[in-house]
Amino acid sequence: MLLARFLDAIIGDGDLGLIDAAGKTHRFGNGEPPRVTIRVKDKAAERRLLVNPRLALGEIYMDGTLTIEEGTLFDLFELIGRNIDTFEHHWFSDLTASLSRLFRRIQQYNPVGKAQQNVAHHYDLSDDLYDLFLDSDRQYSCAYFDGSHDDLDRAQKDKKRHIAAKLLLDEPGKKVLDIGSGWGGMALYLAKTTGADVTGVTLSKEQHKVSEQRAADAGLSDRVRFKLQDYRDEPETFDRIVSVGMFEHVGAGHYLEYFRKTKQLLADDGVFLLHSIGRMQTPGNTNPWLRKYIFPGGYTPALSETLSAIEKAGLWVTDIEILRLHYADTLHHWYDRFMAQRDKALALYDERFCRMWEFYLIGCEISFRHMGQMVFQIQIAKRQDSVPLTRDYITDWERQLAQAETKAAE
């Protein structure tokens, strides 16, 4: 059986069992935990798993053609993560990945109209879905865990405060542009805590509708507004720019366009904080299952290709911070919350969707634990003197703001 031979060459760490379509059981690995047994129910699924495992594994799990007879889906991904280097360097896997990279610019082609279609695929799902697993502010990006607690809502608030500190919003009234403003949480936080005047832009109709309502409910419509438009169509200039979790949707072929436009939007003494998922390896390609079902047109960049575009745009990089396991912990919280209310997701969609969402959340968590994914925050400016010469101001500002927030809540 070719699939069994392939798995025998790949699985060296852990204990994987395969029950094939004929009912025969094969075991691979060194017998150490995690111990997982999967069943592949037909020959067609076996062939698909052999020919294109990156795409087929998720598809046959969604369809129920692959079931887990022993262990959990998390155990399966943990086992895959531990053996990912062997998989990536297997000649057949390396060949299919190389072929995919040939088309990466086409896969990541995101002109203005197509970018909105890609965003709608994910972010215009049922509004109720995101309430099932996100924090109370609907922060759909990496939280910031300082090691003193394991509370998702607190970690997401700490993330917003950490970003605000890097934006140097030291006086009220500064004009801020939030590129990819989501459900409005970051914009509303900046306005409430610093007195900033914030404009958010999003391509999601659902997010735009919710954001506008949140600003009105908070009595902040005079200082926070949201536009349903592409950032490339924004005509104004801003003192500060922030972008959280949007750069992953830009595409490598558009990086120089992105930084040239943000340079145009930024005041001469302005500061721009870019927060994005990235990869610690060299430039690559998006997993085909993730690209097809979750984030069409999406790509997590390497620092090398990001910094190259920043350099070509003529901008200063004034600070870089790498958040390594923060997103893994965030995703773990999201998965636990989703599973606790899975019955509500099932009522919104169907069993296939729920299995897809489980696969997405666990797969992404493992990618941060074992597959080289991380988050970077890059502080950018037009001038080298736009920010202080040492990083002390970040911690000082965070502490002052935390104290003010605590006092305001009393």
Secondary structure, 3 states (H helix, E strand, C coil): CHHHHHHHHHCCCCEEEEECCCCCEEEEECCCCCEEEEEECCHHHHHHHHHCHHHHHHHHHHHCCEEEEECCHHHHHHHHHHCHHHHHHCHHHHHHHHHHHCCHHHHCCCCHHHHHHHHHHHHCCCHHHHHCCCCCCCCCCCCCCCCCCCCHHHHHHHHHHHHHHHHCCCCCCCEEEEECCCCCHHHHHHHHHHCCEEEEEECCHHHHHHHHHHHHHCCCCCCEEEEECCHHHCCCCEEEEEEECCHHHCCHHHHHHHHHHHHHHEEEEEEEEEEEEEECCCCCCCCHHHHHHCCCCCCCCEHHHHHHHHHHHCCEEEEEEEECCHHHHHHHHHHHHHHHCHHHHHHHCCHHHHHHHHHHHHHHHHHHHHCCEEEEEEEEECCCCCCCCCCHHHHHHHHHHHHHHHHHHC
